[in-house]
Amino acid sequence: HQSIKEAQLAMERMDLEKKEREEVERKILSEIEEQEKNAKRRSREVANTIRDQRSSEIFSTLQRKREELKKQAIEGQKEVETSWQEQEKKSKEADIQMREKARQARTEYRESLKRSFSLLQAASTVTGSQQVAGNKPPLPPKKHLMVTSAPGITNKKPRPLRPKNREMIINWFQKEEKDKDAVI
């Protein structure tokens, strides 16, 4: 009997030891599973942190690029505006110069017409015909402003006084203009 009892006791002890081992294994497995869960959670947190940091870096980089592009656009616009203003200024200066040249050309043309007309009048007075000057009456003489320069600079002869009659004009013409082979 005793050996059966001992065998039963040994069996019970073995069952008890087996249960204790299973309990220890379950605890160990539970701890390992908990550690794995914690490790996964931590790795997700680290991944989320890294992703958030990278996202904020990308966002700040994009903002800097956008600001740089805005600044470049503003500078480019300023350059275009400055260039346009310079071109406009040059254009206005060219217009002013063209107007001045046109005014000078008109003045020179009028003066040459006056000289031609006075020469024609003088020639018609000398020849006695009014046909050269046309049917228009002669223009009244205009007062000319004399431009004086510093003394000693001009090498021209002083201009003779205006002739008072026809005879003086004929004498002047014969003395001055015939020598130059003037053609009427």
C-alpha positions in Angstrom: 0.0 0.0 0.0 2.6 2.2 0.9 4.2 2.0 -2.4 0.9 2.9 -4.1 0.6 5.8 -1.7 4.1 6.8 -2.4 3.5 6.5 -6.1 0.3 8.6 -5.8 2.2 11.1 -3.7 5.0 11.2 -6.2 2.4 11.6 -8.9 0.7 14.4 -7.1 4.0 16.1 -6.6 4.9 15.7 -10.2 1.5 17.1 -11.2 2.0 20.0 -8.8 5.5 20.6 -10.1 4.1 20.4 -13.6 1.4 22.9 -12.8 4.0 25.2 -11.1 6.2 25.0 -14.2 3.3 25.7 -16.5 2.3 28.7 -14.3 5.9 30.0 -14.4 6.0 29.5 -18.2 2.7 31.3 -18.5 4.0 34.2 -16.5 7.2 34.3 -18.6 5.2 34.2 -21.8 2.9 36.9 -20.5 5.9 39.1 -19.6 7.5 38.5 -23.0 4.2 39.4 -24.7 3.9 42.5 -22.6 7.5 43.4 -23.5 6.8 42.9 -27.2 3.7 45.1 -27.0 5.7 47.8 -25.2 8.5 47.5 -27.8 6.0 47.8 -30.7 4.4 50.8 -29.0 7.7 52.5 -28.4 8.8 51.8 -32.0 5.5 53.3 -33.3 6.0 56.3 -31.1 9.6 56.7 -32.3 8.4 56.3 -35.9 5.7 58.9 -35.4 8.1 61.3 -33.8 10.6 60.9 -36.6 7.8 61.3 -39.2 6.5 64.5 -37.4 10.0 65.9 -37.3 10.6 65.2 -40.9 7.2 66.7 -41.8 8.0 69.9 -39.9 11.4 70.0 -41.6 9.9 69.7 -45.0 7.2 72.3 -44.2 9.8 74.8 -42.9 12.0 74.2 -46.0 9.0 74.8 -48.3 8.1 78.0 -46.4 11.7 79.2 -46.8 11.7 78.4 -50.5 8.3 80.2 -50.9 9.7 83.3 -49.2 12.8 83.2 -51.3 10.7 82.9 -54.5 8.5 85.8 -53.3 11.6 87.9 -52.7 13.1 87.0 -56.1 9.8 87.9 -57.7 9.7 91.3 -56.0 13.3 92.0 -56.9 12.6 90.9 -60.5 9.6 93.2 -60.6 11.7 96.1 -59.2 14.3 95.5 -61.9 11.7 95.4 -64.7 10.1 98.6 -63.3 13.5 100.3 -63.1 14.4 99.2 -66.6 11.0 100.5 -67.8 11.5 103.8 -66.1 15.0 104.2 -67.7 13.6 103.3 -71.1 10.8 105.8 -70.6 13.3 108.5 -69.5 15.5 107.8 -72.6 12.4 107.9 -74.8 11.3 111.3 -73.4 14.8 112.6 -73.8 14.9 111.4 -77.4 11.5 113.0 -78.1 12.8 116.3 -76.6 15.9 116.1 -78.8 13.8 115.4 -81.9 11.5 118.3 -81.2 14.5 120.6 -80.7 16.1 119.4 -83.9 12.8 119.9 -85.8 12.5 123.4 -84.3 16.1 124.3 -85.3 15.5 122.9 -88.8 12.3 125.0 -89.1 14.2 128.1 -87.9 17.1 127.5 -90.3 14.6 127.0 -93.1 12.8 130.2 -92.3 16.1 132.1 -92.2 17.2 130.6 -95.5 13.9 131.6 -97.0 14.4 135.1 -95.6 17.9 135.3 -97.1 16.7 134.0 -100.4 13.8 136.4 -100.5 16.0 139.3 -99.6 18.5 138.3 -102.3 15.7 138.0 -104.8 14.4 141.4 -103.7 17.8 142.9 -104.0 18.3 141.4 -107.5 14.8 142.5 -108.6 15.6 146.0 -107.3 18.8 146.0 -109.3 17.2 144.8 -112.5 14.1 146.8 -111.9 11.7 143.9 -112.4 9.1 142.8 -109.8 8.5 139.5 -111.5 11.2 137.6 -109.6 9.6 138.3 -106.3 6.1 137.5 -107.5 3.0 139.6 -107.1 3.2 139.8 -103.4 4.2 143.1 -101.8 7.6 143.0 -100.0 7.6 142.1 -96.3 8.4 144.8 -93.9 11.9 144.6 -92.4 12.1 142.8 -89.1 14.3 143.9 -86.2 17.2 141.6 -85.8 18.9 141.2 -82.5 22.6 141.4 -82.9 24.5 138.7 -81.1 27.8 140.1 -79.8 30.7 138.1 -78.8 33.7 138.8 -76.7 36.0 141.4 -78.4 38.9 140.0 -80.4 37.3 136.6 -81.0 35.6 137.3 -84.4 37.8 137.5 -87.5 35.0 138.8 -89.8 34.9 142.2 -91.3 32.4 144.5 -89.8 29.1 144.5 -91.7 28.5 147.7 -93.8 25.6 149.9 -93.1 22.3 149.3 -94.9 22.2 150.9 -98.3 19.9 153.9 -98.5 19.1 154.0 -102.2 19.3 152.0 -105.4 22.5 153.5 -106.6 24.3 152.3 -103.4 23.0 148.8 -103.9 24.3 148.7 -107.5 27.7 150.0 -106.4 27.8 147.4 -103.6 26.8 144.6 -106.0 29.4 145.6 -108.6 32.1 145.9 -106.0 31.4 142.8 -103.9 29.4 140.3 -105.8 30.7 140.6 -109.4 34.2 139.7 -108.1 32.7 136.5 -106.7 31.1 135.6 -110.1 27.6 135.9 -108.7 24.9 134.8 -111.1 21.5 136.4 -111.2 
